[in-house]
């Protein structure tokens, strides 16, 4: 993890938030490359969950919502709280569930009795900071979906079963944040809530479980590092009739990156009760009336990014450069799937002091950048430039040499196979569309 964290900062993937002020705990800023990786993950998820499923539509609900929503959902009760203990010696706080001994893991001091700590982030709306002005930053995106169930159903003229998908920020006042971007107070979720007839819930649960596992596999994740954990009844979330955690084998151990739940009719029933609005559904053919069950898939953007980053990270001892340079240094390569790579193509003139090569390279870059995220690099030996691109996961490098001026072609180098081939400049766009196709 130390190597991945160092690489992330050095190459503009992830920076500590408020870095020049000494940082701000558990908060991170995503740099120029990190922004692209996040965008690629979200676009891949949206395409798979919405674009490819005619029965799923999108939503972007507000972060600030009526506090009654969080009362109805149970977030303001002890159900959405951690049991925390404090060391009487060093005064550090810890989650009771994460302690293996009955003493402080830092200083071996005595611990206080556990206390409930609610994770909701409180704020105030309006000019007065009193009880009447209290609101909350949303702790999850799904509640915005549930309270819009009727709006979406009516406006889109949908029939069950159908799903509503959303990507957005959530906030939890975590006390024990750790493991880089794995657990943070501000994070993004990609959630899909699928509304169905209760008698079909098991079928749809199994369907979406398989769909979600295929998504990771299709994006190149090593499936040996992925497993599913069927959560037993006594350990499930209070709303869950069935719960599966999708686990990834991080350097710090197996941890959850996605949850798949059969939430039953808990959510719509609670919001019907607290709002006074009937959120049941009447089948237009059978006239049967019922409160839909919900199958939820919920994945963290940052957690999935960290999984893809750890999975892509490789160290290779020398021998990858194609020049006469000889090195025994360890080369870092991020073997991202092309869909996730922050830069798809690097354009590299063979020499930087030859105006004719620079001109041709700029022409190629301007042509390709209309279709792909590209990077132009003319600084240093060509082998060093290849290595820089390998380190950020660029799948393809183009070299413009003197033959390019005469034959109007370029050398394309593949990051993973190290193979090179000559391609006509006029064919490059279609060539890369095929290589980086959906």
Secondary structure, 3 states (H helix, E strand, C coil): CHHHHHHHHHCCCEEECCHHHCCCCCCEEECHHHHHHHHHHHHHHHHHHHHCCCCEEECCCCCECCHHHHHHHCCCCHHHEEEEEEECCCCCEEEHHHCCCCCCCCCCCCECCCEEEECCEEEECCCCCCHHHEEEECCCCHHHHHCCHHHHHHHCCCCCCEEEEEEEEEECCCCCCCCCCCCCCEEEEEEEEEEECHHHHHHHHHHHHHHHHHHHHHCCCCHHHEEEEECCHHHCCCCCCEEEEEEEEECCEEEEEEEEEEEECHHHHHHHHHHCCCCCEECCCCCCEECCEEEEEEEEHHHHHHHHHHHHEEEEECCCCCCCCCCCCEEEEECCCCCCCCCCEEEEECCCCCHHHHHHHHHHHHHHCCCCCEEECCCCCHHHHHHHHHHHCCCEEEEECHHHHHHCEEEEEECCCCCEEEEEHHHHHHHHHHHCCC
